[in-house]
Amino acid sequence: MFQSWCRLTFLHWRYDVEAVRRLVPPQLEIEAFDGSAWVGITPFVVRDLHPVLLPPLPWISTFPETNCRTYVRGPDGAAGVWFFSLDAARLAAVTAARLGYGLPYKWSKMQVVESGSEVSYHSRRIWPDSLGKTSIRVAQAGAAKQTALEIFLTARFRLYSFIGKALTYTNVEHAPWPLEWASVIKLEQTLTEAAGLPHPAGAALAHFSPGVAVRIARPRAVSSR
């Protein structure tokens, strides 16, 4: 399927590898950078969601989303993303992604508001629990140099999930992220605690991107190394 990810903010924190390891399936290896696991919260707007051969539909094809994730390598050695949760504001999209991709989508009431260089994101989970909430406001702060850390955190082109008992991977294609620094004005969230993680320590490493167009493949079974 096709979609665009727009007005996206990356918020990342260092974590002890073992704190993350216990929450990730044993088939996946935690991918560390500079000795730490990294956990990210990424709020954004999905636009123009549609399958191959069908056009985007009004309203249902555009909605806010926020995910909580970490970075892993599969048994085949390929780098990717493991999602602790993905909150979205369209129940139809939540249902389809849970069934078709095995992803832990949650239905949430969400809002994204832009005001000049500032973007505010709000979410409150409705189903299947009410544990996840966010209230985030950032300001764009100029073009960011893409160091090895920025590439590690954002250049991710595969996600892992389970469909039934089978570990699967899904390839994701898009151009490199146009990245800016982001200044965090407000940051309240319960997604990390809802996932079973400790509350993150210290300030978030924050980036902003106007977005990219994305092509998402079908999930496929993971082969061993």
C-alpha positions in Angstrom: 0.0 0.0 0.0 0.9 3.6 -0.3 0.8 6.6 2.1 2.6 9.7 3.1 4.0 10.3 6.6 3.7 14.1 7.3 4.6 16.6 10.1 6.6 13.9 11.9 8.5 14.4 15.2 11.1 11.9 16.3 11.6 11.8 20.1 14.4 9.4 21.3 15.9 8.3 24.6 18.8 6.1 25.6 17.8 2.9 27.5 19.6 0.1 29.2 19.8 -2.8 26.7 18.4 -5.3 29.3 15.4 -3.0 30.1 14.4 -3.2 26.5 15.5 -6.8 25.9 12.9 -8.3 28.2 10.1 -6.7 26.2 11.2 -7.8 22.8 10.7 -11.4 21.4 13.8 -13.6 21.8 14.0 -14.1 18.0 15.1 -10.5 17.6 18.4 -8.9 18.7 18.4 -5.5 20.3 20.4 -3.2 18.1 22.4 -0.8 20.2 24.2 2.4 19.4 27.0 3.7 21.5 26.3 1.0 24.1 22.6 1.9 24.5 19.3 0.7 23.3 17.1 3.5 21.9 13.4 3.9 22.3 11.4 6.4 20.2 8.0 8.0 20.2 7.0 9.4 16.8 3.8 11.3 16.3 2.8 12.3 12.8 0.0 12.5 10.2 -0.8 9.7 7.8 -2.1 11.1 4.4 -3.3 9.5 1.2 -3.4 6.0 2.5 -4.5 3.6 -0.2 -3.8 0.1 -1.6 -2.5 -0.5 -5.0 -4.9 0.3 -7.8 -7.3 2.2 -5.6 -7.2 6.0 -4.9 -7.2 7.6 -1.4 -10.6 8.1 0.1 -11.8 11.3 1.8 -11.4 11.4 5.6 -10.6 7.7 6.1 -7.2 8.0 4.3 -5.9 10.8 6.5 -5.4 10.6 10.3 -2.9 11.1 13.1 -0.7 8.3 14.4 1.8 7.9 17.2 4.1 4.9 17.6 6.4 3.8 20.4 9.3 1.7 19.1 12.8 0.3 19.4 15.5 -0.9 17.0 16.4 -4.6 16.4 18.0 -7.1 14.1 16.1 -10.2 12.9 17.4 -13.7 12.8 18.3 -13.1 9.2 20.6 -10.3 10.3 18.6 -7.4 8.8 18.0 -4.2 10.8 14.5 -3.0 11.5 11.9 -1.7 13.9 10.0 -3.4 16.7 6.8 -1.6 17.7 5.6 -1.6 21.3 2.5 0.2 20.2 1.0 2.2 17.4 -1.9 4.5 18.2 -4.1 5.7 15.3 -7.3 7.7 15.0 -9.1 5.6 12.4 -10.6 2.4 13.7 -10.7 0.8 10.2 -7.0 1.4 9.8 -6.3 0.0 13.3 -8.4 -3.2 12.5 -6.8 -3.7 9.1 -3.2 -3.3 10.4 -3.8 -5.6 13.3 -5.2 -8.3 11.1 -3.1 -7.9 8.0 0.3 -7.1 9.5 0.1 -8.3 13.1 1.0 -4.9 14.4 -0.1 -3.8 17.9 -2.3 -0.9 16.8 -4.5 0.9 19.3 -7.5 3.1 18.6 -7.1 6.6 20.0 -8.6 10.0 19.9 -5.9 12.2 18.4 -5.3 15.7 17.2 -2.4 17.5 15.4 -2.4 21.3 15.3 0.1 23.5 13.5 0.8 27.1 14.5 3.7 28.8 12.7 6.8 26.8 13.4 5.2 24.9 16.2 3.3 21.5 16.0 1.2 20.1 18.8 0.2 16.4 19.1 -2.4 15.0 21.5 -3.7 11.5 21.9 -5.8 9.5 24.3 -6.2 5.8 23.8 -9.7 4.4 23.6 -9.2 0.7 22.7 -8.1 -2.0 23.7 -7.1 -0.1 26.8 -6.9 3.5 28.1 -3.3 3.5 29.2 -1.7 5.5 26.4 -1.8 9.3 26.4 0.4 12.0 24.9 0.6 15.8 24.9 3.6 17.0 22.9 4.5 20.4 21.5 7.6 21.1 19.5 9.1 23.9 17.5 11.1 23.5 14.3 14.7 24.6 15.0 16.6 24.5 11.7 18.2 21.9 9.4 19.9 19.0 11.3 23.1 17.4 10.2 22.6 13.7 9.7 25.3 12.0 11.8 25.7 8.3 12.3 23.2 8.5 15.2 20.5 10.3 13.1 20.9 7.7 10.4 20.7 4.8 12.9 17.5 6.3 14.4 15.6 7.3 11.3 16.9 5.3 8.3 14.8 2.2 9.0 13.3 0.3 6.1 11.9 -2.9 7.7 9.5 -3.7 10.5 9.1 -6.9 12.3 5.9 -8.4 13.7 4.1 -11.7 14.4 1.2 -12.9 12.4 -0.1 -15.8 14.5 3.1 -17.6 15.6 5.1 -16.6 12.6 7.7 -13.9 12.8 7.4 -11.7 9.7 9.1 -8.7 8.1 7.7 -6.0 6.0 9.8 -3.8 3.9 9.2 0.0 3.7 10.4 2.2 0.9 10.9 6.0 1.1 13.4 8.7 0.3 15.8 9.8 3.1 14.1 11.9 5.8 14.6 15.7 5.4 15.5 16.3 9.0 15.4 19.4 11.2 16.2 19.8 14.9 13.2 20.2 17.1 12.9 22.2 20.3 10.6 20.4 22.8 8.2 22.8 24.5 6.0 20.3 26.2 6.3 16.5 26.5 3.9 14.4 28.5 3.4 10.7 27.6 2.5 7.4 29.1 3.4 5.2 26.1 6.6 4.0 27.5 5.1 2.9 30.8 2.1 1.3 29.0 4.7 -0.8 27.1 6.3 -1.9 30.4 9.4 0.3 30.1 10.8 2.6 32.8 10.0 6.2 32.3 12.7 7.7 30.1 15.5 9.6 31.9 16.7 12.9 30.7 15.7 15.1 27.8 14.6 13.6 24.5 16.7 13.9 21.4 14.2 15.6 19.1 14.0 15.9 15.3 11.3 17.1 13.0 10.5 16.3 9.4 7.9 17.6 7.0 7.5 14.1 5.7 8.1 11.5 3.0 6.0 9.4 0.6 6.0 5.7 1.5 5.4 2.4 -0.1 4.8 -0.6 2.2 5.2 -4.1 1.0 3.3 -7.3 2.0 4.5 -9.1 5.2 6.7 -12.1 4.6 8.0 -14.9 6.8 11.5 -14.4 8.3 14.1 -17.0 7.3 16.9 -18.0 9.7 20.4 -16.7 9.3 
